[in-house]
């Protein structure tokens, strides 16, 4: 479904992506791990066409991401942003139905609201939440609203950007379980970027490690602990010593 071949991206003198090769199969849940500043977010932005690579190719379902109808292309994606990124001036249901109230996916207001309430129910929130403002919700509830928004338009591909950041361990577990259930139910292709190893083990079918601008290792999540790669080993066990230098 998603293929990156020899992707490079430099900002000024900072070479962020240095020849990334990665394939994500249709219906697969791929988790990209790596330390802060290794280019995980740039990788996702490149797939979405928000950042144009300096070299290399990125295709989604065989089509170059920088060609064709942008609206139709983006309509295939859902996104759960780090920190939920809700619109604080809009009630919850309008946040969830944001794409359904405008653009090529526009639906009548009452229909969009009904879909939003159904998606809220799917993530464990009642209809009483629909007319509240995001500021009235806890962090865990806001993250669930963000997840409901990500799936509202029934996307083929969903990106999850650090889905458990800022959540306590119990709520993080709830979000991980929801993501896994929903992705499986929808048959969606999922790409998650995270450094939370609990999330990796809960969400992933396959894992790819991004370090120094390249994919160091990729394989099934069950093979991760025996990868034989010293970078992967140090990262997944959180060791201070190893080939990855700590930034001080």
Secondary structure, 3 states (H helix, E strand, C coil): CEEEEEEEEEECCEEEEEEEEEEECCCCEEEEECCCCCCHHHHHHHHCCCCCCCEEEEEECCEECCCCCHHHHHCCEEEECCCCCCCCCCEHHHHHCHHHHCHHHCCCHHHHHHHHHHHHHHCCCCHHHCCCEHHHCCHHHHHHHHHHHHHCCCCCEEEEECCCCCCCHHHHHHHHHHHHHHHHHHCCEEEEEECCHHHHHHHCCEEEEEECCEEEEEEEHHHHHHCCCHHHHHHHHCCCCCCCCCCC
